[in-house]
Every structure is written in C-alpha cells, then in structure tokens.
Amino acid sequence: LKQLIAEGGEYKNIETIHERALYFRNLCKNYDWNIPAENPSMAITGFQTKDNLERKVFKGLIEMYDTYIMPGSIPGFYRVSHMGLQTNEELETLALRINELE
C-alpha cells in the first residue's frame, strides 16, 4: 500500500496499467498477432501467434530466457498480464523474443 501511494495512488496505478496494455497491443499489431477479444481487459492481453502444436514460443521462452507467459487452450494463443512491474522496454523484448521463436 505504501508503494502504491508513493507511486501516485490508485488512479495513477490504473493509468499505468492501461498505458502498458495499449503499448503491448500496439506491439501485437506490429507482429500481426490477432487480439480476438472485442473489449479486452486492460489487466491482460490475449493474442494469437503463428505458433503451432509444438508450442515453440512457450517452451523457448522458458528454456532460453527463463520467461513464462500464460498459454491458452488453442495452439499459439498466449496471454500477457500488465499488472506486474514491467517497462515498455521489457514488453518490447518479450514481443521480439516471441516473434523470433514463432
């Protein structure tokens, strides 16, 4: 709670999460990943890549970068949360790595 207050309070936190979500969604557009939700939550982005049944993205992120993202039930569908401590640079790196593993 002290950290939240020090960072500008509840509304600043919500604004930051919103900005992070929009930033990542623009990265998804740049890589031609579909975001199927009509009205996606700002807390999380679900997106469809060209990854297949082998789940190269999911396995590669773990094995090569010790990075975990949430897989969906459909091959190539993943979810990224925007609730944690992440920077735009980290989101760019994640998107680049996903694209390279695709």
Secondary structure per residue as TSV (DSSP state, phi and psi in degrees):
chain	resnum	aa	ss	phi	psi
A	1	L	-	360.0	-40.5
A	2	K	H	-62.3	-40.2
A	3	Q	H	-65.1	-43.5
A	4	L	H	-59.8	-44.8
A	5	I	H	-65.4	-42.5
A	6	A	H	-63.1	-28.7
A	7	E	T	-89.7	7.6
A	8	G	T	115.0	-1.0
A	9	G	-	91.6	-176.0
A	10	E	H	-59.8	-45.4
A	11	Y	H	-69.4	-34.8
A	12	K	H	-66.0	-40.1
A	13	N	H	-61.6	-45.2
A	14	I	H	-62.8	-41.5
A	15	E	H	-62.8	-41.9
A	16	T	H	-63.5	-44.7
A	17	I	H	-62.6	-42.1
A	18	H	H	-60.5	-46.7
A	19	E	H	-63.0	-41.3
A	20	R	H	-61.8	-43.6
A	21	A	H	-62.4	-46.4
A	22	L	H	-64.3	-37.9
A	23	Y	H	-62.1	-47.8
A	24	F	H	-65.6	-37.4
A	25	R	H	-65.9	-32.3
A	26	N	H	-67.2	-36.8
A	27	L	H	-63.1	-41.1
A	28	C	H	-58.9	-42.9
A	29	K	H	-62.4	-41.3
A	30	N	H	-60.5	-32.1
A	31	Y	T	-97.6	8.8
A	32	D	T	59.3	38.8
A	33	W	-	-94.9	129.1
A	34	N	B	-78.3	136.8
A	35	I	-	-109.6	98.9
A	36	P	-	-72.8	-20.6
A	37	A	-	-67.2	132.6
A	38	E	S	-67.1	-44.8
A	39	N	S	-128.8	77.9
A	40	P	-	-67.8	146.7
A	41	S	-	-65.8	148.8
A	42	M	S	-78.4	-11.7
A	43	A	S	-79.0	-23.3
A	44	I	E	-153.6	147.4
A	45	T	E	-120.6	122.9
A	46	G	E	-99.1	133.1
A	47	F	E	-146.4	150.7
A	48	Q	E	-104.5	123.6
A	49	T	-	-102.9	-176.0
A	50	K	S	-92.0	7.1
A	51	D	-	-59.1	152.9
A	52	N	-	-116.9	-162.5
A	53	L	T	-58.6	-24.3
A	54	E	T	-72.7	-15.1
A	55	R	-	52.5	50.6
A	56	K	H	-59.5	-37.4
A	57	V	H	-64.9	-53.0
A	58	F	H	-59.3	-50.6
A	59	K	H	-67.9	-41.6
A	60	G	H	-64.6	-40.8
A	61	L	H	-61.6	-40.3
A	62	I	H	-70.1	-52.0
A	63	E	H	-69.2	-39.1
A	64	M	H	-92.0	-31.2
A	65	Y	H	-127.4	3.0
A	66	D	-	50.7	43.5
A	67	T	-	-120.4	134.3
A	68	Y	-	-117.3	132.1
A	69	I	-	-125.2	162.2
A	70	M	E	-86.0	118.9
A	71	P	E	-80.7	154.2
A	72	G	-	-100.0	-178.8
A	73	S	S	-78.9	-14.0
A	74	I	S	-99.3	131.3
A	75	P	T	-53.8	132.6
A	76	G	T	86.7	-4.3
A	77	F	E	-95.1	127.6
A	78	Y	E	-134.3	162.4
A	79	R	E	-130.8	138.7
A	80	V	E	-124.3	126.5
A	81	S	E	-81.2	148.2
A	82	H	S	-113.4	12.9
A	83	M	S	-88.0	-14.9
A	84	G	S	-86.9	-169.7
A	85	L	S	-90.3	95.2
A	86	Q	-	-136.1	147.5
A	87	T	-	-105.1	166.5
A	88	N	H	-61.7	-36.3
A	89	E	H	-63.5	-40.5
A	90	E	H	-66.1	-38.0
A	91	L	H	-66.1	-38.7
A	92	E	H	-62.7	-44.4
A	93	T	H	-62.2	-44.5
A	94	L	H	-59.8	-48.4
A	95	A	H	-61.6	-41.9
A	96	L	H	-61.7	-43.6
A	97	R	H	-66.6	-39.8
A	98	I	H	-61.1	-45.7
A	99	N	H	-61.2	-42.7
A	100	E	H	-66.0	-34.0
A	101	L	H	-83.3	-16.2
A	102	E	-	-56.1	360.0
